[in-house]
Amino acid sequence: MNTDYEASWLTVRLGAVTANYKTFQSLAAPAAVAGVVKADAYGLGAAMVAPRLAAAGCGTFFVARLEEGIALRPLLPTARIFVFDGAAPEAVPALIAHRLTPVLNSLNEIAHWSRCATGRRLDAALHIDTGMNRLGLSPAELSDLAASWRKRLAGLDLALVLSHLASSDDPKSRQNRDQLSRFRTALAMLPPAPASLAPSGGILLGKEFLFDLVRPGIGLYGGHPQPGTGPNPMQTAAVLSGRILQLRRIDKGESVGYAATFRAKRPSMLATVALGYADGVRRSLSNRGMAAVAGRRVKIVGRVSMDMVSVDVSAIAKTRIKTGDAVEFIGDTVTLDDVAETAGTNAYEILTGLGRRLPRRYREGA
Amino acid sequence: MNTDYEASWLTVRLGAVTANYKTFQSLAAPAAVAGVVKADAYGLGAAMVAPRLAAAGCGTFFVARLEEGIALRPLLPTARIFVFDGAAPEAVPALIAHRLTPVLNSLNEIAHWSRCATGRRLDAALHIDTGMNRLGLSPAELSDLAASWRKRLAGLDLALVLSHLASSDDPKSRQNRDQLSRFRTALAMLPPAPASLAPSGGILLGKEFLFDLVRPGIGLYGGHPQPGTGPNPMQTAAVLSGRILQLRRIDKGESVGYAATFRAKRPSMLATVALGYADGVRRSLSNRGMAAVAGRRVKIVGRVSMDMVSVDVSAIAKTRIKTGDAVEFIGDTVTLDDVAETAGTNAYEILTGLGRRLPRRYREGA
């Protein structure tokens, strides 16, 4: 029930998410396009976003944790759901019960999953490490697997072979071609199976990165797949807004907020807004970040508090601003990528850091 | 239902929270001690924490948002619940229906709340701005109120007069005494009412800061009330753990993670752990932060990813570490304040940034 007054909220434009999905479809065709909906669809709400993607034609989803897959299964009864975390022995019963496909990250995991396939066949994805050195089969493990894959993959149907690109957001990075080359080598050593390499950024790297399935995440949610390389081809999907709790005139020399890090150089009008770092307005935006009031950019002044932030609205005409008005901290004026850059991080951390308590409002249109 | 395998989790030591509450009781006596449980009890889970505090003798709670108060009311049927955000006209019906006491931040809010008290009496708190310049009555508004408080507060019972200290975490800041002095002046101008000034840090500033009610938040949850001023008097209440998904040997010169920001200076053993920035391991800890494995401190290497982080476990004996083991990123070895300092923020942002998807496990003991 959301009929009570809300002081701040995240608007999720479901139409923009599906438009971004379709953009990736046209960029990636004939490759299929999966939806990466881990971390609660990057904070936007997987329960709302994933069924929308399914309705737009998405049949394959990726989550990180077992629990995420379990939560998603009733909402996507027929979809393929891959779990990146793999198949720890304790996770196996739930993976099978909820028809989740583990991304197997080591020979040990392959061996255990294959043993579980006794008397039945199980689907599996294989993760080849081509340079991230986080998870996945190392070159040595890959060689071992290649030498005896018939035995090691007994009972398993290979639904996908995948790898992760470390630098796909940077089209100039040499690492992309190096990883592509290693991935091709790996595929040649394994039995034929659908292959996947590209996240959002990888889709823009060129046709040879597309393979059978691409796996966009951040681009679906409006983040630039390759920040700093020209206009963002994606539509804004997440808009963060908070109401003005109070307008305050302060004198020259007065300070604002914790530790008094801002001191007014002239008499100023400030708006105190009901959004703080507990909602996802990062503390690193203190005295640096921007927001939008009545379509104009305004500056964050003082430290961002847990529940509040102050912006300098001196330049806004008095008739255009009042207590209760909404101020936008992420949206079409101050974009997700603007915020990430100013906060010294990336769009992914901004979105996944949106607050637990922040109500999500879902809009149909873009 | 949490019987499924969990790859990472937050352990909340409820016994430590109540022990910290009792520490504040003995430090603040004879002042009463409220519990600040806004932002879902700083991420620990207000639904579990607040009833525990009530059982320990806490009768007064503070939240920021109206929704937080509404959610808390059924769990705390008889407690006093103050809402910092005040009484926007649209919020009034719910404030009254759920017996929430607004912290009134302006003469306009006072006037509106007083009008709502026609034919009945309503409780109210008054927020005096003594230098934060975020919310609360400005000096000019305070003078107006003092001049006609009988009329302006008609129908209202003054449950509390409060102000916020901007620098109570720093006992050396002159701002503390300045604000104390302004708060005393304000109290002298108003009708007699219980008064409150001190958050966790303020409780350590001296008896004259205690007044009738203190309002600890961060200290209840284990954060140092005044970081950098000697041993932390609080017990660790939040422990962040993730399982090792994979152990990887890498060669000298190999890189790890996104953008390959770490390159091994020697052959190394890395553990890839199922915790990422979507869980609250901040990206700013990349190549800088620490964790604890088998009681030993180990370094984060490479960029923290959304769902994973790598630590260098080369110094841990092979017999003491295996896939599936838990690695601690916040706890007794690497403390909340350690993490905050390394991440370039404060303990509040670390706790409120703990991930939405992270399961909370509640322990009775400390």
Interface residues (C-beta under 8 A of the other chain):
Chain A: D4 Y5 E6 A7 S8 K38 A39 D40 Y42 G43 A64 R65 L66 E67 E68 I70 F84 D85 G86 A88 P89 E90 A91 A94 N105 S106 N108 G131 M132 N133 R134 L135 S138 A166 S167 D170 S173 Q175 R243 L245 Q246 R248 I250 E254 S255 V256 G257 Y258 A259 A260 L270 T272 A274 G276 Y277 A278 R282 R283 S284 G302 S305 M306 D307 M308 S310 T323 G324 G344 T345 N346 Y348 E349 T352 G353 G355 R356 R357 P359
Chain B: D4 Y5 E6 A7 S8 K38 A39 D40 Y42 G43 A64 R65 L66 E67 E68 I70 F84 D85 G86 A88 P89 E90 A91 A94 N105 S106 N108 G131 M132 N133 R134 L135 S138 A166 S167 D170 S173 Q175 R243 L245 Q246 R248 I250 E254 S255 V256 G257 Y258 A259 A260 L270 T272 A274 G276 Y277 A278 R282 R283 S284 G302 S305 M306 D307 M308 S310 T323 G324 G344 T345 N346 Y348 E349 T352 G353 G355 R356 R357 P359
